[in-house]
Amino acid sequence: MEQNKSDARLQPAQVVEIAGLVDYQNGSVVAREIFKMPTGSVTIFAFDEGKGMSEHTVPFDALVHMLEGEAQISIAGQPHRLQGGEMILLPANQPHALKALKRFKMILIKIRS
């Protein structure tokens, strides 16, 4: 995964246009972590069409909020089709994978406690 835009994290009371925090790159997945604390983090992703993340498991819940585009997110082998404006909770310790059906951008909120 490539980093995009400035690597600087958001500052308190900073207003931003969220989808503009990452740009698409042909054939790539682009990520930008904008907030990180011991209790969780927020990362913005841009996936080119056909790109994804292979199945993996993490020990905490994560919330995916689709900003635009379309993706298939599988949780414990069950596929879910999401479009811009929709979200889904990825439960802790459940295998999940993502694939871009069309280019898409998403916010990933990791909830560690």
Biopython code that builds the backbone (N, CA, C, O; Angstrom):
import numpy as np
from Bio.PDB.StructureBuilder import StructureBuilder

atoms = [
    (1, "MET", "N", (0.831, -1.172, 0.000)),
    (1, "MET", "CA", (0.000, 0.000, 0.000)),
    (1, "MET", "C", (0.877, 1.237, 0.000)),
    (1, "MET", "O", (1.919, 1.281, 0.654)),
    (2, "GLU", "N", (0.445, 2.221, -0.730)),
    (2, "GLU", "CA", (1.203, 3.456, -0.807)),
    (2, "GLU", "C", (0.563, 4.515, 0.066)),
    (2, "GLU", "O", (-0.654, 4.537, 0.247)),
    (3, "GLN", "N", (1.394, 5.392, 0.604)),
    (3, "GLN", "CA", (0.887, 6.558, 1.319)),
    (3, "GLN", "C", (0.591, 7.630, 0.277)),
    (3, "GLN", "O", (1.192, 7.622, -0.797)),
    (4, "ASN", "N", (-0.306, 8.534, 0.568)),
    (4, "ASN", "CA", (-0.733, 9.534, -0.381)),
    (4, "ASN", "C", (-0.900, 10.862, 0.323)),
    (4, "ASN", "O", (-1.094, 10.912, 1.537)),
    (5, "LYS", "N", (-0.824, 11.935, -0.440)),
    (5, "LYS", "CA", (-0.977, 13.297, 0.085)),
    (5, "LYS", "C", (0.043, 13.534, 1.180)),
    (5, "LYS", "O", (1.099, 12.902, 1.187)),
    (6, "SER", "N", (-0.245, 14.408, 2.080)),
    (6, "SER", "CA", (0.655, 14.672, 3.193)),
    (6, "SER", "C", (0.526, 13.556, 4.216)),
    (6, "SER", "O", (-0.570, 13.041, 4.440)),
    (7, "ASP", "N", (1.626, 13.181, 4.832)),
    (7, "ASP", "CA", (1.572, 12.175, 5.881)),
    (7, "ASP", "C", (1.127, 12.768, 7.205)),
    (7, "ASP", "O", (0.965, 12.040, 8.185)),
    (8, "ALA", "N", (0.928, 14.074, 7.248)),
    (8, "ALA", "CA", (0.502, 14.725, 8.489)),
    (8, "ALA", "C", (-0.900, 14.270, 8.866)),
    (8, "ALA", "O", (-1.766, 14.097, 8.008)),
    (9, "ARG", "N", (-1.106, 14.083, 10.150)),
    (9, "ARG", "CA", (-2.422, 13.704, 10.648)),
    (9, "ARG", "C", (-3.275, 14.945, 10.817)),
    (9, "ARG", "O", (-2.768, 16.067, 10.821)),
    (10, "LEU", "N", (-4.568, 14.735, 10.955)),
    (10, "LEU", "CA", (-5.481, 15.853, 11.168)),
    (10, "LEU", "C", (-5.170, 16.561, 12.475)),
    (10, "LEU", "O", (-4.734, 15.948, 13.450)),
    (11, "GLN", "N", (-5.398, 17.829, 12.472)),
    (11, "GLN", "CA", (-5.212, 18.640, 13.670)),
    (11, "GLN", "C", (-6.581, 18.897, 14.308)),
    (11, "GLN", "O", (-7.593, 18.876, 13.609)),
    (12, "PRO", "N", (-6.628, 19.138, 15.610)),
    (12, "PRO", "CA", (-7.911, 19.456, 16.256)),
    (12, "PRO", "C", (-8.599, 20.632, 15.574)),
    (12, "PRO", "O", (-7.960, 21.615, 15.198)),
    (13, "ALA", "N", (-9.892, 20.511, 15.428)),
    (13, "ALA", "CA", (-10.756, 21.546, 14.844)),
    (13, "ALA", "C", (-10.429, 21.852, 13.387)),
    (13, "ALA", "O", (-10.820, 22.906, 12.884)),
    (14, "GLN", "N", (-9.728, 20.964, 12.700)),
    (14, "GLN", "CA", (-9.418, 21.139, 11.279)),
    (14, "GLN", "C", (-10.580, 20.600, 10.448)),
    (14, "GLN", "O", (-10.997, 19.457, 10.637)),
    (15, "VAL", "N", (-11.102, 21.404, 9.537)),
    (15, "VAL", "CA", (-12.192, 20.991, 8.648)),
    (15, "VAL", "C", (-11.581, 20.549, 7.322)),
    (15, "VAL", "O", (-10.780, 21.271, 6.728)),
    (16, "VAL", "N", (-11.965, 19.353, 6.861)),
    (16, "VAL", "CA", (-11.431, 18.819, 5.607)),
    (16, "VAL", "C", (-12.544, 18.172, 4.796)),
    (16, "VAL", "O", (-13.574, 17.774, 5.340)),
    (17, "GLU", "N", (-12.324, 18.071, 3.485)),
    (17, "GLU", "CA", (-13.208, 17.321, 2.591)),
    (17, "GLU", "C", (-12.632, 15.912, 2.561)),
    (17, "GLU", "O", (-11.557, 15.694, 2.001)),
    (18, "ILE", "N", (-13.326, 14.968, 3.149)),
    (18, "ILE", "CA", (-12.747, 13.665, 3.467)),
    (18, "ILE", "C", (-12.319, 12.854, 2.251)),
    (18, "ILE", "O", (-11.236, 12.270, 2.273)),
    (19, "ALA", "N", (-13.116, 12.794, 1.199)),
    (19, "ALA", "CA", (-12.743, 11.989, 0.028)),
    (19, "ALA", "C", (-11.510, 12.550, -0.660)),
    (19, "ALA", "O", (-10.829, 11.827, -1.388)),
    (20, "GLY", "N", (-11.210, 13.823, -0.444)),
    (20, "GLY", "CA", (-10.034, 14.439, -1.048)),
    (20, "GLY", "C", (-8.741, 14.155, -0.310)),
    (20, "GLY", "O", (-7.678, 14.598, -0.745)),
    (21, "LEU", "N", (-8.804, 13.428, 0.793)),
    (21, "LEU", "CA", (-7.587, 13.136, 1.559)),
    (21, "LEU", "C", (-6.711, 12.074, 0.896)),
    (21, "LEU", "O", (-5.524, 11.970, 1.207)),
    (22, "VAL", "N", (-7.287, 11.283, -0.018)),
    (22, "VAL", "CA", (-6.507, 10.316, -0.797)),
    (22, "VAL", "C", (-6.946, 10.396, -2.250)),
    (22, "VAL", "O", (-8.094, 10.722, -2.553)),
    (23, "ASP", "N", (-6.015, 10.093, -3.140)),
    (23, "ASP", "CA", (-6.295, 10.046, -4.574)),
    (23, "ASP", "C", (-6.155, 8.614, -5.055)),
    (23, "ASP", "O", (-5.381, 7.835, -4.499)),
    (24, "TYR", "N", (-6.905, 8.272, -6.091)),
    (24, "TYR", "CA", (-6.736, 6.967, -6.720)),
    (24, "TYR", "C", (-5.405, 6.931, -7.457)),
    (24, "TYR", "O", (-4.947, 7.942, -7.990)),
    (25, "GLN", "N", (-4.791, 5.751, -7.480)),
    (25, "GLN", "CA", (-3.607, 5.511, -8.297)),
    (25, "GLN", "C", (-3.847, 4.207, -9.043)),
    (25, "GLN", "O", (-4.240, 3.203, -8.448)),
    (26, "ASN", "N", (-3.606, 4.230, -10.349)),
    (26, "ASN", "CA", (-3.849, 3.055, -11.178)),
    (26, "ASN", "C", (-3.131, 1.832, -10.630)),
    (26, "ASN", "O", (-1.934, 1.871, -10.342)),
    (27, "GLY", "N", (-3.887, 0.736, -10.489)),
    (27, "GLY", "CA", (-3.326, -0.532, -10.062)),
    (27, "GLY", "C", (-2.886, -0.591, -8.612)),
    (27, "GLY", "O", (-2.105, -1.466, -8.240)),
    (28, "SER", "N", (-3.383, 0.340, -7.774)),
    (28, "SER", "CA", (-2.881, 0.421, -6.399)),
    (28, "SER", "C", (-3.987, 0.565, -5.367)),
    (28, "SER", "O", (-5.132, 0.892, -5.678)),
    (29, "VAL", "N", (-3.594, 0.306, -4.126)),
    (29, "VAL", "CA", (-4.377, 0.645, -2.945)),
    (29, "VAL", "C", (-3.593, 1.738, -2.234)),
    (29, "VAL", "O", (-2.412, 1.568, -1.934)),
    (30, "VAL", "N", (-4.247, 2.852, -1.967)),
    (30, "VAL", "CA", (-3.592, 3.984, -1.319)),
    (30, "VAL", "C", (-4.211, 4.170, 0.062)),
    (30, "VAL", "O", (-5.431, 4.096, 0.209)),
    (31, "ALA", "N", (-3.382, 4.412, 1.074)),
    (31, "ALA", "CA", (-3.866, 4.574, 2.442)),
    (31, "ALA", "C", (-3.242, 5.813, 3.068)),
    (31, "ALA", "O", (-2.093, 6.163, 2.800)),
    (32, "ARG", "N", (-4.037, 6.464, 3.910)),
    (32, "ARG", "CA", (-3.540, 7.600, 4.688)),
    (32, "ARG", "C", (-4.150, 7.539, 6.079)),
    (32, "ARG", "O", (-5.358, 7.709, 6.242)),
    (33, "GLU", "N", (-3.323, 7.299, 7.071)),
    (33, "GLU", "CA", (-3.789, 7.299, 8.454)),
    (33, "GLU", "C", (-3.924, 8.753, 8.896)),
    (33, "GLU", "O", (-2.968, 9.525, 8.820)),
    (34, "ILE", "N", (-5.124, 9.119, 9.360)),
    (34, "ILE", "CA", (-5.345, 10.521, 9.729)),
    (34, "ILE", "C", (-5.509, 10.730, 11.225)),
    (34, "ILE", "O", (-5.496, 11.863, 11.705)),
    (35, "PHE", "N", (-5.663, 9.634, 11.964)),
    (35, "PHE", "CA", (-5.840, 9.746, 13.415)),
    (35, "PHE", "C", (-5.382, 8.447, 14.046)),
    (35, "PHE", "O", (-5.747, 7.365, 13.588)),
    (36, "LYS", "N", (-4.571, 8.552, 15.114)),
    (36, "LYS", "CA", (-4.116, 7.342, 15.790)),
    (36, "LYS", "C", (-3.971, 7.617, 17.272)),
    (36, "LYS", "O", (-3.333, 8.583, 17.690)),
    (37, "MET", "N", (-4.582, 6.738, 18.058)),
    (37, "MET", "CA", (-4.499, 6.777, 19.512)),
    (37, "MET", "C", (-4.331, 5.328, 19.979)),
    (37, "MET", "O", (-4.560, 4.407, 19.196)),
    (38, "PRO", "N", (-3.939, 5.107, 21.228)),
    (38, "PRO", "CA", (-3.833, 3.724, 21.714)),
    (38, "PRO", "C", (-5.159, 2.967, 21.628)),
    (38, "PRO", "O", (-5.158, 1.739, 21.530)),
    (39, "THR", "N", (-6.284, 3.674, 21.662)),
    (39, "THR", "CA", (-7.598, 3.027, 21.643)),
    (39, "THR", "C", (-8.158, 2.811, 20.243)),
    (39, "THR", "O", (-9.199, 2.171, 20.096)),
    (40, "GLY", "N", (-7.496, 3.329, 19.213)),
    (40, "GLY", "CA", (-7.993, 3.133, 17.863)),
    (40, "GLY", "C", (-7.359, 4.078, 16.865)),
    (40, "GLY", "O", (-6.523, 4.912, 17.212)),
    (41, "SER", "N", (-7.779, 3.927, 15.600)),
    (41, "SER", "CA", (-7.239, 4.770, 14.542)),
    (41, "SER", "C", (-8.279, 4.957, 13.447)),
    (41, "SER", "O", (-9.273, 4.236, 13.372)),
    (42, "VAL", "N", (-8.015, 5.960, 12.592)),
    (42, "VAL", "CA", (-8.859, 6.233, 11.433)),
    (42, "VAL", "C", (-7.943, 6.336, 10.221)),
    (42, "VAL", "O", (-6.991, 7.117, 10.213)),
    (43, "THR", "N", (-8.242, 5.536, 9.190)),
    (43, "THR", "CA", (-7.443, 5.527, 7.969)),
    (43, "THR", "C", (-8.381, 5.679, 6.776)),
    (43, "THR", "O", (-9.455, 5.078, 6.739)),
    (44, "ILE", "N", (-7.967, 6.485, 5.806)),
    (44, "ILE", "CA", (-8.716, 6.670, 4.556)),
    (44, "ILE", "C", (-8.003, 5.844, 3.485)),
    (44, "ILE", "O", (-6.778, 5.887, 3.371)),
    (45, "PHE", "N", (-8.782, 5.088, 2.697)),
    (45, "PHE", "CA", (-8.237, 4.254, 1.629)),
    (45, "PHE", "C", (-8.859, 4.620, 0.290)),
    (45, "PHE", "O", (-10.008, 5.058, 0.221)),
    (46, "ALA", "N", (-8.079, 4.433, -0.777)),
    (46, "ALA", "CA", (-8.575, 4.510, -2.157)),
    (46, "ALA", "C", (-8.109, 3.238, -2.870)),
    (46, "ALA", "O", (-6.908, 2.991, -2.978)),
    (47, "PHE", "N", (-9.052, 2.437, -3.351)),
    (47, "PHE", "CA", (-8.761, 1.186, -4.041)),
    (47, "PHE", "C", (-9.068, 1.344, -5.522)),
    (47, "PHE", "O", (-10.162, 1.776, -5.885)),
    (48, "ASP", "N", (-8.119, 1.001, -6.377)),
    (48, "ASP", "CA", (-8.401, 0.973, -7.799)),
    (48, "ASP", "C", (-9.259, -0.255, -8.098)),
    (48, "ASP", "O", (-9.235, -1.231, -7.347)),
    (49, "GLU", "N", (-10.009, -0.209, -9.181)),
    (49, "GLU", "CA", (-10.882, -1.326, -9.552)),
    (49, "GLU", "C", (-10.095, -2.628, -9.626)),
    (49, "GLU", "O", (-9.017, -2.686, -10.218)),
    (50, "GLY", "N", (-10.656, -3.676, -9.012)),
    (50, "GLY", "CA", (-10.038, -4.995, -9.025)),
    (50, "GLY", "C", (-9.040, -5.224, -7.905)),
    (50, "GLY", "O", (-8.638, -6.362, -7.663)),
    (51, "LYS", "N", (-8.636, -4.176, -7.224)),
    (51, "LYS", "CA", (-7.679, -4.307, -6.124)),
    (51, "LYS", "C", (-8.404, -4.646, -4.835)),
    (51, "LYS", "O", (-9.617, -4.458, -4.738)),
    (52, "GLY", "N", (-7.677, -5.145, -3.844)),
    (52, "GLY", "CA", (-8.321, -5.494, -2.596)),
    (52, "GLY", "C", (-7.330, -5.829, -1.511)),
    (52, "GLY", "O", (-6.134, -5.557, -1.619)),
    (53, "MET", "N", (-7.858, -6.429, -0.462)),
    (53, "MET", "CA", (-7.055, -6.939, 0.649)),
    (53, "MET", "C", (-7.441, -8.398, 0.826)),
    (53, "MET", "O", (-8.625, -8.732, 0.878)),
    (54, "SER", "N", (-6.445, -9.262, 0.919)),
    (54, "SER", "CA", (-6.725, -10.680, 1.093)),
    (54, "SER", "C", (-7.300, -10.938, 2.483)),
    (54, "SER", "O", (-7.209, -10.101, 3.381)),
    (55, "GLU", "N", (-7.881, -12.099, 2.628)),
    (55, "GLU", "CA", (-8.527, -12.440, 3.895)),
    (55, "GLU", "C", (-7.529, -12.387, 5.048)),
    (55, "GLU", "O", (-6.417, -12.907, 4.955)),
    (56, "HIS", "N", (-7.950, -11.751, 6.127)),
    (56, "HIS", "CA", (-7.133, -11.635, 7.325)),
    (56, "HIS", "C", (-8.044, -11.457, 8.530)),
    (56, "HIS", "O", (-9.245, -11.228, 8.383)),
    (57, "THR", "N", (-7.476, -11.563, 9.707)),
    (57, "THR", "CA", (-8.216, -11.431, 10.960)),
    (57, "THR", "C", (-7.484, -10.450, 11.851)),
    (57, "THR", "O", (-6.253, -10.434, 11.884)),
    (58, "VAL", "N", (-8.236, -9.628, 12.578)),
    (58, "VAL", "CA", (-7.634, -8.703, 13.538)),
    (58, "VAL", "C", (-8.350, -8.864, 14.886)),
    (58, "VAL", "O", (-9.512, -9.267, 14.920)),
    (59, "PRO", "N", (-7.666, -8.552, 15.994)),
    (59, "PRO", "CA", (-8.230, -8.801, 17.319)),
    (59, "PRO", "C", (-9.111, -7.673, 17.861)),
    (59, "PRO", "O", (-9.285, -7.561, 19.074)),
    (60, "PHE", "N", (-9.664, -6.844, 16.986)),
    (60, "PHE", "CA", (-10.520, -5.744, 17.425)),
    (60, "PHE", "C", (-11.566, -5.471, 16.354)),
    (60, "PHE", "O", (-11.390, -5.847, 15.196)),
    (61, "ASP", "N", (-12.655, -4.816, 16.745)),
    (61, "ASP", "CA", (-13.695, -4.428, 15.791)),
    (61, "ASP", "C", (-13.187, -3.306, 14.894)),
    (61, "ASP", "O", (-12.325, -2.520, 15.286)),
    (62, "ALA", "N", (-13.739, -3.245, 13.679)),
    (62, "ALA", "CA", (-13.421, -2.167, 12.747)),
    (62, "ALA", "C", (-14.690, -1.803, 12.002)),
    (62, "ALA", "O", (-15.482, -2.672, 11.636)),
    (63, "LEU", "N", (-14.875, -0.514, 11.781)),
    (63, "LEU", "CA", (-16.026, -0.001, 11.052)),
    (63, "LEU", "C", (-15.556, 0.509, 9.703)),
    (63, "LEU", "O", (-14.652, 1.342, 9.632)),
    (64, "VAL", "N", (-16.169, 0.012, 8.625)),
    (64, "VAL", "CA", (-15.878, 0.477, 7.271)),
    (64, "VAL", "C", (-17.019, 1.377, 6.826)),
    (64, "VAL", "O", (-18.181, 0.969, 6.835)),
    (65, "HIS", "N", (-16.683, 2.612, 6.434)),
    (65, "HIS", "CA", (-17.659, 3.557, 5.890)),
    (65, "HIS", "C", (-17.249, 3.852, 4.451)),
    (65, "HIS", "O", (-16.214, 4.470, 4.203)),
    (66, "MET", "N", (-18.069, 3.403, 3.510)),
    (66, "MET", "CA", (-17.793, 3.619, 2.090)),
    (66, "MET", "C", (-18.120, 5.072, 1.736)),
    (66, "MET", "O", (-19.223, 5.548, 2.007)),
    (67, "LEU", "N", (-17.174, 5.762, 1.140)),
    (67, "LEU", "CA", (-17.389, 7.148, 0.724)),
    (67, "LEU", "C", (-17.945, 7.216, -0.688)),
    (67, "LEU", "O", (-18.857, 7.994, -0.971)),
    (68, "GLU", "N", (-17.383, 6.386, -1.583)),
    (68, "GLU", "CA", (-17.815, 6.371, -2.986)),
    (68, "GLU", "C", (-17.378, 5.060, -3.611)),
    (68, "GLU", "O", (-16.502, 4.375, -3.083)),
    (69, "GLY", "N", (-17.986, 4.713, -4.728)),
    (69, "GLY", "CA", (-17.623, 3.505, -5.445)),
    (69, "GLY", "C", (-18.370, 2.288, -4.957)),
    (69, "GLY", "O", (-19.434, 2.396, -4.348)),
    (70, "GLU", "N", (-17.793, 1.110, -5.235)),
    (70, "GLU", "CA", (-18.482, -0.145, -4.911)),
    (70, "GLU", "C", (-17.458, -1.236, -4.596)),
    (70, "GLU", "O", (-16.455, -1.383, -5.294)),
    (71, "ALA", "N", (-17.729, -1.998, -3.533)),
    (71, "ALA", "CA", (-16.815, -3.054, -3.110)),
    (71, "ALA", "C", (-17.580, -4.259, -2.611)),
    (71, "ALA", "O", (-18.747, -4.169, -2.229)),
    (72, "GLN", "N", (-16.896, -5.387, -2.623)),
    (72, "GLN", "CA", (-17.405, -6.581, -1.960)),
    (72, "GLN", "C", (-16.534, -6.811, -0.738)),
    (72, "GLN", "O", (-15.310, -6.893, -0.831)),
    (73, "ILE", "N", (-17.190, -6.911, 0.406)),
    (73, "ILE", "CA", (-16.495, -7.192, 1.657)),
    (73, "ILE", "C", (-17.039, -8.509, 2.176)),
    (73, "ILE", "O", (-18.239, -8.643, 2.418)),
    (74, "SER", "N", (-16.152, -9.480, 2.347)),
    (74, "SER", "CA", (-16.553, -10.784, 2.869)),
    (74, "SER", "C", (-16.183, -10.860, 4.342)),
    (74, "SER", "O", (-15.072, -10.505, 4.737)),
    (75, "ILE", "N", (-17.126, -11.325, 5.146)),
    (75, "ILE", "CA", (-16.901, -11.520, 6.575)),
    (75, "ILE", "C", (-17.254, -12.965, 6.886)),
    (75, "ILE", "O", (-18.386, -13.399, 6.674)),
    (76, "ALA", "N", (-16.273, -13.707, 7.390)),
    (76, "ALA", "CA", (-16.455, -15.128, 7.710)),
    (76, "ALA", "C", (-17.056, -15.881, 6.522)),
    (76, "ALA", "O", (-17.929, -16.734, 6.685)),
    (77, "GLY", "N", (-16.570, -15.544, 5.321)),
    (77, "GLY", "CA", (-17.006, -16.229, 4.113)),
    (77, "GLY", "C", (-18.293, -15.725, 3.501)),
    (77, "GLY", "O", (-18.666, -16.184, 2.421)),
    (78, "GLN", "N", (-18.991, -14.799, 4.143)),
    (78, "GLN", "CA", (-20.246, -14.276, 3.611)),
    (78, "GLN", "C", (-19.994, -12.948, 2.908)),
    (78, "GLN", "O", (-19.529, -11.998, 3.538)),
    (79, "PRO", "N", (-20.300, -12.863, 1.587)),
    (79, "PRO", "CA", (-20.046, -11.623, 0.846)),
    (79, "PRO", "C", (-21.117, -10.557, 1.119)),
    (79, "PRO", "O", (-22.297, -10.862, 1.288)),
    (80, "HIS", "N", (-20.667, -9.307, 1.156)),
    (80, "HIS", "CA", (-21.551, -8.147, 1.317)),
    (80, "HIS", "C", (-21.143, -7.119, 0.268)),
    (80, "HIS", "O", (-19.964, -6.786, 0.151)),
    (81, "ARG", "N", (-22.101, -6.622, -0.485)),
    (81, "ARG", "CA", (-21.825, -5.618, -1.519)),
    (81, "ARG", "C", (-22.158, -4.250, -0.934)),
    (81, "ARG", "O", (-23.282, -4.019, -0.489)),
    (82, "LEU", "N", (-21.180, -3.342, -0.934)),
    (82, "LEU", "CA", (-21.375, -2.006, -0.378)),
    (82, "LEU", "C", (-21.122, -0.943, -1.435)),
    (82, "LEU", "O", (-20.292, -1.111, -2.328)),
    (83, "GLN", "N", (-21.858, 0.157, -1.311)),
    (83, "GLN", "CA", (-21.697, 1.322, -2.185)),
    (83, "GLN", "C", (-21.489, 2.552, -1.325)),
    (83, "GLN", "O", (-21.669, 2.521, -0.108)),
    (84, "GLY", "N", (-21.102, 3.642, -1.987)),
    (84, "GLY", "CA", (-20.882, 4.896, -1.289)),
    (84, "GLY", "C", (-22.059, 5.245, -0.389)),
    (84, "GLY", "O", (-23.217, 5.115, -0.785)),
    (85, "GLY", "N", (-21.749, 5.691, 0.832)),
    (85, "GLY", "CA", (-22.769, 6.065, 1.799)),
    (85, "GLY", "C", (-23.169, 4.948, 2.739)),
    (85, "GLY", "O", (-23.899, 5.183, 3.701)),
    (86, "GLU", "N", (-22.698, 3.720, 2.476)),
    (86, "GLU", "CA", (-23.046, 2.593, 3.336)),
    (86, "GLU", "C", (-21.872, 2.241, 4.238)),
    (86, "GLU", "O", (-20.734, 2.624, 3.970)),
    (87, "MET", "N", (-22.162, 1.499, 5.322)),
    (87, "MET", "CA", (-21.093, 1.052, 6.212)),
    (87, "MET", "C", (-21.389, -0.335, 6.730)),
    (87, "MET", "O", (-22.516, -0.827, 6.658)),
    (88, "ILE", "N", (-20.324, -0.966, 7.268)),
    (88, "ILE", "CA", (-20.451, -2.312, 7.819)),
    (88, "ILE", "C", (-19.433, -2.466, 8.947)),
    (88, "ILE", "O", (-18.337, -1.907, 8.897)),
    (89, "LEU", "N", (-19.818, -3.231, 9.959)),
    (89, "LEU", "CA", (-18.929, -3.521, 11.078)),
    (89, "LEU", "C", (-18.202, -4.835, 10.814)),
    (89, "LEU", "O", (-18.829, -5.850, 10.513)),
    (90, "LEU", "N", (-16.887, -4.807, 10.929)),
    (90, "LEU", "CA", (-16.067, -6.014, 10.818)),
    (90, "LEU", "C", (-15.782, -6.484, 12.243)),
    (90, "LEU", "O", (-15.005, -5.848, 12.955)),
    (91, "PRO", "N", (-16.393, -7.576, 12.664)),
    (91, "PRO", "CA", (-16.218, -8.021, 14.050)),
    (91, "PRO", "C", (-14.805, -8.536, 14.333)),
    (91, "PRO", "O", (-14.150, -9.110, 13.462)),
    (92, "ALA", "N", (-14.362, -8.322, 15.542)),
    (92, "ALA", "CA", (-13.059, -8.821, 15.983)),
    (92, "ALA", "C", (-12.969, -10.331, 15.785)),
    (92, "ALA", "O", (-13.948, -11.054, 15.969)),
    (93, "ASN", "N", (-11.795, -10.787, 15.411)),
    (93, "ASN", "CA", (-11.480, -12.213, 15.291)),
    (93, "ASN", "C", (-12.278, -12.953, 14.224)),
    (93, "ASN", "O", (-12.317, -14.183, 14.232)),
    (94, "GLN", "N", (-12.914, -12.229, 13.307)),
    (94, "GLN", "CA", (-13.629, -12.843, 12.180)),
    (94, "GLN", "C", (-12.836, -12.566, 10.908)),
    (94, "GLN", "O", (-12.488, -11.413, 10.656)),
    (95, "PRO", "N", (-12.536, -13.582, 10.095)),
    (95, "PRO", "CA", (-11.801, -13.328, 8.862)),
    (95, "PRO", "C", (-12.614, -12.452, 7.913)),
    (95, "PRO", "O", (-13.821, -12.631, 7.756)),
    (96, "HIS", "N", (-11.923, -11.502, 7.288)),
    (96, "HIS", "CA", (-12.592, -10.619, 6.333)),
    (96, "HIS", "C", (-11.634, -10.275, 5.196)),
    (96, "HIS", "O", (-10.414, -10.338, 5.347)),
    (97, "ALA", "N", (-12.223, -9.907, 4.045)),
    (97, "ALA", "CA", (-11.459, -9.545, 2.847)),
    (97, "ALA", "C", (-12.248, -8.477, 2.093)),
    (97, "ALA", "O", (-13.466, -8.372, 2.235)),
    (98, "LEU", "N", (-11.533, -7.682, 1.285)),
    (98, "LEU", "CA", (-12.170, -6.617, 0.507)),
    (98, "LEU", "C", (-11.721, -6.708, -0.941)),
    (98, "LEU", "O", (-10.581, -7.076, -1.223)),
    (99, "LYS", "N", (-12.635, -6.368, -1.873)),
    (99, "LYS", "CA", (-12.290, -6.292, -3.287)),
    (99, "LYS", "C", (-13.080, -5.172, -3.935)),
    (99, "LYS", "O", (-14.289, -5.053, -3.732)),
    (100, "ALA", "N", (-12.388, -4.347, -4.719)),
    (100, "ALA", "CA", (-13.031, -3.231, -5.416)),
    (100, "ALA", "C", (-13.757, -3.736, -6.659)),
    (100, "ALA", "O", (-13.123, -4.198, -7.608)),
    (101, "LEU", "N", (-15.086, -3.647, -6.654)),
    (101, "LEU", "CA", (-15.867, -3.969, -7.851)),
    (101, "LEU", "C", (-15.787, -2.802, -8.830)),
    (101, "LEU", "O", (-15.786, -2.988, -10.046)),
    (102, "LYS", "N", (-15.721, -1.604, -8.272)),
    (102, "LYS", "CA", (-15.421, -0.353, -8.978)),
    (102, "LYS", "C", (-14.445, 0.379, -8.069)),
    (102, "LYS", "O", (-14.323, 0.041, -6.892)),
    (103, "ARG", "N", (-13.757, 1.367, -8.595)),
    (103, "ARG", "CA", (-12.897, 2.168, -7.715)),
    (103, "ARG", "C", (-13.705, 2.620, -6.518)),
    (103, "ARG", "O", (-14.861, 3.020, -6.657)),
    (104, "PHE", "N", (-13.099, 2.559, -5.335)),
    (104, "PHE", "CA", (-13.833, 3.038, -4.168)),
    (104, "PHE", "C", (-12.897, 3.654, -3.149)),
    (104, "PHE", "O", (-11.703, 3.357, -3.096)),
    (105, "LYS", "N", (-13.486, 4.528, -2.337)),
    (105, "LYS", "CA", (-12.799, 5.127, -1.201)),
    (105, "LYS", "C", (-13.587, 4.781, 0.047)),
    (105, "LYS", "O", (-14.817, 4.717, 0.032)),
    (106, "MET", "N", (-12.844, 4.555, 1.143)),
    (106, "MET", "CA", (-13.496, 4.193, 2.390)),
    (106, "MET", "C", (-12.718, 4.765, 3.568)),
    (106, "MET", "O", (-11.533, 5.083, 3.472)),
    (107, "ILE", "N", (-13.434, 4.882, 4.680)),
    (107, "ILE", "CA", (-12.829, 5.217, 5.963)),
    (107, "ILE", "C", (-12.832, 3.930, 6.771)),
    (107, "ILE", "O", (-13.855, 3.249, 6.850)),
    (108, "LEU", "N", (-11.697, 3.589, 7.373)),
    (108, "LEU", "CA", (-11.600, 2.444, 8.266)),
    (108, "LEU", "C", (-11.335, 2.961, 9.661)),
    (108, "LEU", "O", (-10.323, 3.614, 9.917)),
    (109, "ILE", "N", (-12.270, 2.658, 10.573)),
    (109, "ILE", "CA", (-12.147, 3.074, 11.966)),
    (109, "ILE", "C", (-11.879, 1.822, 12.793)),
    (109, "ILE", "O", (-12.745, 0.956, 12.924)),
    (110, "LYS", "N", (-10.677, 1.734, 13.348)),
    (110, "LYS", "CA", (-10.306, 0.600, 14.195)),
    (110, "LYS", "C", (-10.611, 0.950, 15.643)),
    (110, "LYS", "O", (-10.215, 2.008, 16.134)),
    (111, "ILE", "N", (-11.313, 0.060, 16.317)),
    (111, "ILE", "CA", (-11.742, 0.282, 17.683)),
    (111, "ILE", "C", (-11.032, -0.741, 18.566)),
    (111, "ILE", "O", (-11.454, -1.894, 18.646)),
    (112, "ARG", "N", (-9.964, -0.323, 19.220)),
    (112, "ARG", "CA", (-9.124, -1.267, 19.964)),
    (112, "ARG", "C", (-9.611, -1.518, 21.386)),
    (112, "ARG", "O", (-9.190, -2.493, 22.009)),
    (113, "SER", "N", (-10.472, -0.677, 21.908)),
    (113, "SER", "CA", (-10.977, -0.925, 23.263)),
    (113, "SER", "C", (-12.384, -0.418, 23.415)),
    (113, "SER", "O", (-12.972, -0.540, 24.489)),
]
sb = StructureBuilder()
sb.init_structure("model")
sb.init_model(0)
sb.init_chain("A")
sb.init_seg("    ")
for serial, (resi, resn, name, xyz) in enumerate(atoms, 1):
    if name == "N":
        sb.init_residue(resn, " ", resi, " ")
    sb.init_atom(name, np.array(xyz, "f"), 0.0, 1.0, " ", f" {name:<3s}", serial, name[0])
structure = sb.get_structure()
